[in-house]
Amino acid sequence: MTRLTRRCVVFGLAGTAIGLSAAKAGAQPVNGISADFIERFGSGILEVPPKVVRRVNAASLPANHRVLESYRAAINAMRLLPQSDARNWTRIAQVHDEHCAHRNWYTWPWHRAFLTSFERVCRQMSDDDEFRLPYWDWSANRQIPATFSQQNHNGAPNPLFHPRGAQPTDALPDTVVGPSVMSSIIGEPDFEAFMSARPSGQDSTDPKWQRVGSTQGPLESNPHNTIHPWIGGDMATFVSPLDPIFWLHHANLDRIWDRWNRIGNANTSSALWRDFRFNQFVNPGRFSPIGTPWQPRVSDLLDIEALGYFYIRRPSLIDMALIANARILPKIDWRRVLRTTSEVSGERSATTREALAIPLRGLAPIAQLTEQVLRPMAAAEGGDQKQPVTSPTVTLAGRVTAIVEAEPPANAPPPQVRVFLNCDYLSPETPAVDPHYVGSFSFFMAGHGGHSSSDESVRVALDLTRTLLALQDAGRLPKDQLVLQLQPVAIGRGQEAAPIKVRGVEIETAVS
Ligand SMILES: [Cu+2]
């Protein structure tokens, strides 16, 4: 199939059609455009700013919708490119393998750049200027989008199909993507708690910090880390972008960051974050069929319309309603945080059959927490006046966060770890709506050995404040000792979860 591009070219060449056949690898430009011209202007710096087109929900697309057809055409074309071409399907997955930021505050900007670069390649390869990645809203649609599970499409192999562990009828549980998970993510007032944290000790924008693990926030540690192994197959590995669903999973994570910004949460002003540069991406450009480097700083990635897409243009009223009753946590003044550590004697294991109970020693007595942390305050006292969204009028005086450091099993699929406080009837079946429930996490990109000493484990921040409130409401707040419980549950179907190792728990108590 040969198609002529419909694009018109600027720089005084308007109206000249360039016969770059996107479907043919390494095709030579024609129509009088010299190789010289391509070499000079193919660096990406002169790329015409993209049109701004909406990234749409995959659930709203019939199987033969143009967005999906362009995606199929792009995948087929990228798989045919030689390995020497930076736009080759496997080469792009290797970029993730070798460079992806995970477990720190670069996770979401790095993936935003990765998706943007990929989306541009897709536009070029499908010859569809309107193409934007669809997203998979896994909270609303718990199964993998049906078109991605069909082996054939219109009598030919469907390039969106990929071998996976999850079956087409499997549905993600509430502990991963349910309403309470999503409202606590979108209602998180603190930047590093939402984004995942700055690597401890980071003092420069040296590229080495890109992959230094730090404390993960709930968006990364739970839906992100759990859905990867839940889908299984290549999605459970470093080369997860080999599965076409990867890009829809990450478009949804990118969308949640955008929603969090649009309801009034600002990104950090830290230069260590904003000035950090990513050096791994290609910009296919208009005139270069081979891909040229695109090296954005984080600050180049914060205006998504400048990158050519949007999800929603207004603050989401639905999100604002969602957090109206959920944004109860104050913004933290980090200078006033008390840290205590609850050592785990040696390294201890948690298994499906035997949850691990960790007494939170050194924490203030319950009566004092009730008085100093769970005390409601008017937003004028505890809230941030500069935030445009202040619909809730009450926040708490403080918050308590547990940071769990845990290591996944070495040679077995990682389990989901469900976390509870003082639940004396805890079992693998205890649901997320239980008042003792704290949150869940899993282990994507940890435990495979590799890039730094912290690579074997994850550090996960879990907010205890809401659970303390729920226990108070239910009359179940313990009188003396708080005990954190870790309950591993197999992610795959019908498996027993392999044991995880727990290294320790830190508690941060912030009081205004
Ligand atoms: Cu990912």
Residues whose N, C-alpha, C, O or C-beta is under 5 A from the ligand:
A	BS01	CU	none
